[in-house]
Amino acid sequence: MISAFNLTSSQFAKDRDDVVARAFDAGVNGLLITGTNLRESQQAQKLARQYSSCWSTAGVHPHDSSQWQAATEEAIIELAAQPEVVAIGECGLDFNRNFSTPEEQERAFVAQLRIAADLNMPVFMHCRDAHERFMTLLEPWLDKLPGAVLHCFTGTREEMQACVAHGIYIGITGWVCDERRGLSCGNFCR
């Protein structure tokens, strides 16, 4: 099993080595360290280089899409050339809290889909409360991408079925155990 997580988070600063060791002791075969903005993507790549059986993504999360500019795109492309970087993302849409405007999110998402297609890399994606628009933007790119993962799926059964029908892999996280938010998803993932 390969697990993806935000190892760049400051919550792991004191015991990052132990977290990685515990993951492998628990049977995880590899770790995908997620980049959620340019700085964290750079940090994720360095961490992936530091630990064996670890890889990283390079991208900008919808929450940070307001930071997307030409220099960001160039830096993501440069970072994607590193051998530890195996996917573009975490990119996508999150209309739940809109830390970045929907327009900023869409611009950054499409730019990252284009980068992934141009570099023949899979995408590592995020979608929350934006399924219809997410699929509208993603569908034209799917035949140009070698793979697509929707990380931390939080949608409905129908949305999951639509994603799977398009060949998108679904990532399920501890979110499904959250009594306030994830139980319906947990029920249909069984």
N, C-alpha and C positions, 0 to 999 in steps of 0.2 A: 504494500500500500504506500502510495505517495500522498503526503499531506501538505497542504498549502496554508501558510499563516504569515502574519505580519511580525516577523522576528525583529524588525527594525524598531518596533514600539519601545518606548522608554520603560515600559513595565518589565521588560526583559533585561534591562541594563545590568542589574546586579547578578543575575543567575543565568545568563544566556547560554553559557556552556552546559550547565546542568539541564536546561530545558531541552537542548538538542540531544544530549545523552539520554535523557528520559524518553524522548520520542523514539529513538532507535531501540532502546531497551524494551519498549512496549510493542515492538514489531513493525514500526514504520521503516520502510526501505529507503525512502528519499524524502527530502523536504524542498518545497518550492517556496522561496522567500519572496513575498509580494512587494512590489514597488507601487506606492500610491501617489507619489509626486516625484519630481526630478531628484530632489535630495535623497529621499528614501529609496528610490530606484538605484541610485549610485551606491548607497549604503548596502542595499540588498545584494548587489553584485559583489561587493567586497566581502560580505558575510558568506555568500555562496562559494567564493574562492577559498575562504578560510576553513570551511567544514567540508569533509568528504560527503558524497552522495547528496549534495545540496545544489540547487539551481535557483535562478531568480527570474523575475519579470522586470520589465522596464515600461513604465507608463504613468498616466495621470488619472487618478480616481475621479469620478464625477464631482465629489465634494470639492476637489482642488482644480476643477476645470477653468476657473477664472484666471488661473496662472498660465494657461496655455498661450504660447506665442511662438513666433518663428524660431527663436533661440531654443525654446523647449523642444520643439520638434527636431531640430538639428542634434541636440544633446541626446535625445532618446534614440535616434538613428545611430549615433556614434556608440552609445552604450550597448545597443542591440548587437553590435559586432563582437562583443566580448563573448567568449565561449560559455561562460556561466549563464548568460541570459538566453532563455529558451522560449520566451513568449512576450508579446506586447500586452501590457495592461498592469494593473487592473483598470480597465476602462469601461465606459458604459454610461448609463443614465440612472439618476436617483432623484425622482420627483417627490420623494417623501418629505425631505427637509429643505431642499434647494439651497444648499450652502453656496452653490454657483447657480446662475440662472439656467433655465432649460436651454436657452440659445447657446450659452457658453458650453454647457455639457454636450450638446449635439455637435458643435464645432470640434471640440476636442475628441469626441468619440469617432466621428467620421475621419478625422485626421489620423487617428491611431489605427483604424481599420485599413486606411490607405497604406500606412507604414508597414503594417503586418503583411498585407498583400504584396507590396513591393519587395519586401525582404523574405517572402515565403515563410513567414513565422505564424504560429498559432496565436490566437487572442485569448486572454484571460479576462473575463468580463464581470460586470456588476450591473444588476437591474433591480430597481425597487420602485414600485408604484409607477412604472413607465413601460409596461410590457408592449403595448401596441406600437408606440413610437419607437421603442428599442428594436422590435422586429422589422419595422418599416425601414429603419436606417441600416440594419444588419443584413437583411436578405440579399441585397445586390452584391454583397461582398462574399457571401458564404462559399460560392464556387471558386473564389480566388484565394481562399485561406486553407492551409493544410489541417486546421483543427480549430475548435472553439469550445471553451469551457465557460459556463455561467457559474461563477464562484458564489457560494453562500446564497443559494436559491431561497427566495422568500415569497414566491408567488402562489398561484392557485394550481390545482390539479390540471386544469385545462391549459394554463400557461406552460406548465412543465411538459405536458404532452405535445404542445406545439413546438417547443424547443427541441425535444427529443426527435420529433418528426423531421426537423431540419438538420439533424445530425449534431446537435449541440450537446456536449456532455454537461451534466448537472452536478454541482458541488453542494453537498449537504453539510451543515456545520452544527455546532451546539445550539444555534439559534432555534432549532426545532424543539428544544427542551424548555424554552421560555414559555411559561404558562400564560403570559399576556399576549404573546405574538405568534409563537411558532407551533402551537399544538395542532392546528388544522393541517399544516404542512407535514408535521411529523406523522400524523395519522395516515396520509396518503402515500408517504414514502416507505411505509412498512412493507 
